[in-house]
Amino acid sequence: MKKSNPKSSIINHQSSIKILTFTPVWRRHEIFYICLEGIKRIKEYDPDRFDIRPFFMVSENAAARMVMSYGFDFIFVQNAPLGNKKNEGLQYAFENYEFDYILEIGSDDLITNAYLDRAEPLMRANAMQFHPSNCWFYDTISKKAALYDLPKIIGLGRFISREAISRMLLRKRQLWNSDGVRGMDTWSWRQLQQIGIESERLELNGEIHTLDIKSEININQMFKFDEVGIDPAKLLNHFPEKEKILAL
């Protein structure tokens, strides 16, 4: 999937969709291991429909070794600020890989295989950008779960087309605030809005397809979200990595 002169593409309905998972990594190695397991799972899910190439931005030797043990691709980038880390990763990915979409998955995130099925029609329709309508959380400290119905985008499960990225880069614009650590998703959403690209909302109707695993060093703690008290077992049953999560 690597190429020297990438071009924007329109997806052929008979071809597999080329997806580059896009993951910046910093610490929390016990959770990152679960993320790697989840990305390996979706990569192997249905390669005839989804040609998935995992890609990581790492800032530590330990994380690099973890990625290498799976045979996945990575680059070394200074960790802070986060916006610069993501912009450097995006520029490298755009110049070095052929893909139809990037799929944002944080180093503490999981998606279900079925999420790809739900996303496929929008990708086949060449949507410029889209995000899930809800996100589920599991907190490793309190052992509680929560559902967040998204009024706007977050990074987990967000698809951005190569065409949208190309339009940004042609205008010499950066998708994320290079000096920023927080508010990355809102910033990038507004940057794309300013060049006429809105984000479509992939309606999941409360279905469980995305999971953000919270720990003591997350930027946003789970008390910030209203619907706390959902049965964690019901939530985690949707992910093959359940036992690894419960062991945290």
N, C-alpha and C positions, 0 to 999 in steps of 0.2 A: 504494500500500500504506500510505499515511499516513492517519491518522485522528485525530479529536480526542477520542473517547471509546472507547478500545479495550476489548474484552471478551474473556474467555477463549472459545475455540471448540473444538468437536469437529470433526475433519477429516472432510469428506464424501469417501467413497471415489471419487467421480467427479470431484472437484475437484483443482486443483493445490494442492500444499502450499506455504504461504507460509513462507519461510525467510529470516531476517535474519542474514547473516554478521556476526560480532562480533569486531572486531580493534583492539586498542590498538597504537599505533605509537610507536617511539622509535628514531631514528637508523637505521643500517645500510641506507641508502637503496638501495644496489645490490641487496641481498637483498629489500627491500620491493618493488622494481620487479617482481621475479619473483613475489612473492606476489600483486601486483595482476594480473599476467598470468594467474595460476592462478585467481583469483576471477572474472575476466572470462570465462575458459573455462567454468567450471562454471555461471555465470549464463546462458551461451548454450547450454548442453548440451541441455536438454529442458524449455523453459519451459511446455509443456503439463502436465507433471507437477510441476515444481519452479519456483515463482515466487520467484526469489532476489533479495533486495535487499541489496547490500553496505553496510555501515555501519562507520565507523572513528572511533576516538578519537585525535586527533592533538595534539601539543604543540609542533610546529615549523612555521614557514611553508613550509619546503621540502616536508615531508610533505603538508601541505594542498594545495600546488600539484600534487603527484603524484596525489593522490586526485581533485582537480577535473579533471585531464586525462582521467580515465576517466569522468567524469560521475557518480561515486559520492557518497554522503552521508557527512558527517563533522561532528563537533563538536570545538571546542578545549577541552582539559582539561589542567590542570597535570600534568606527567608523574609526579611522585613525591608521595606513595607510590602504587605501582601499584594496590593494592587500592582506594583512593579513586577513581582514574582509571576503573577498571572499574565500580565501583558507580555513579558519576555517569553513565557511558555507558549502563548498564542501565536506570537510572531514566528517562533521556531516551528511550531506545528504547521502553520500555514505555508511556510517555505519548504518544508521537508516531507509532508505527508499528503497523500491524496485522500480526501474524505468528503462525504456529503454533509455530515453534521458533526459538531462536537457535542458530547453529552457530559454535562457537568455532574460529577460525583465526588463529593468531599471525601477526605481520608477517614471520616467517621460515618460514612453513608452506605446504605444498601438500597438496591431496587430489586423488585421481583422480575422473573423472566417474563411474566405476563405484562409487565409495564411496557416492554418492547412491542408486544402485540397491540396494546392500546395506542402506542405512539405511531405505529406503522402507517395508518391511513394519512396522518398529517405529513409524514415524511414523503410518502408516495405522491401527495398533493403538492410537494415542494414548498411547504410552509417555511417562512423565513425564520421564525423563532416561536417556540411554544414552551409552556411550563405546566406542571401538574396543578390541579385545582386544590389539592390538599397535601399535607405532609404529616407523617406520624413521627413521634419522638419516644425514645426510651432513655430514661435517666439511670445511669449505673450507680449513682449515689443513693437516691431515694427508692430505687426499684419501681418507680411509677412510670406510667405511659400517658401520652397526651396526643391529641389531634389538633392540628392547626389548619383551618380553612383559609386558603391564601387569597387575600385581597389583591395581591400583586405578586411578582415573581420572587422566588428564591432560587439559589443555585442548584439545589438537589433536584435531579431529574430534568433539568432545563436543556433543551435542544436548541442550538444556534446553527443555522445553515452556513455552508461555505460562502454562499452568495452574500449573506448579511455581513460576514466577517470581511469579505473582499471589499464591499462598499465602504466599510469603516476604514480599512487600511489605505484604500485609494485616496481617501480624504485626509490622510495623515492624522487620523484620530485614533486614540487609544480607547479600548473598550472599558477598562477599569481605571480608577483614579490611581496613578502611579505612586502618589504620596500617601494613600489611604490604607487603613487597616480594617475599618468598619464600613458598613453601608455599600459594599461592593456590588451587590445585586441591584440595588436601586440606582446606583450610579450608571451601571452598564445598561440598564433598562432605559434610562433617560438619554444616554448617548445614542442608542439605536433609535429612539423616538425622534431625536433631532434630525435624523436623516431619513425619516419617514417609515421606519420599521417598527411595527407594534408587535407585542407578544400575544399569541393566541393562547387560550386557556384550555388545556386538555381536561375535560370534565371526567372525574373519577367517581363522583357520587358517593364519597365516603369509603370507597374500596381501599384496601390496604396494598399499596404498591411501592411506597417509598419509606425509608426509615433513617432517621438521624439519631445516632447514638451519642448521648450527652455524657460529659465527664466534668471533673472539677475545673478544667482549664478551658472550657468552651467560651467563646465570645458571648453567646446568648445562653443563659441558664434556663431551665425548663419552667421556673416559676413565672417567666414572662408570658407564658401561654395559658389560656383560660381553662381549657377542658382537661383538667388533670383528674385521674381516677379511673381511666379505662383499664380493663383487665390486661395486664402485660402478656399473659399467656395467649390470649386471643390475638394480640398483635403479633407476637413473635412466632406464632405457629405458621405464619405466612412466609417465613424465611428459613431456608435449610441451615443457616448459621445459628439457629436459636440457642443451642446448648453452649456454643462458644460465647454468645452474648451473656447468657445467664451466669456464666462462670467468671465474668469480669468482677 
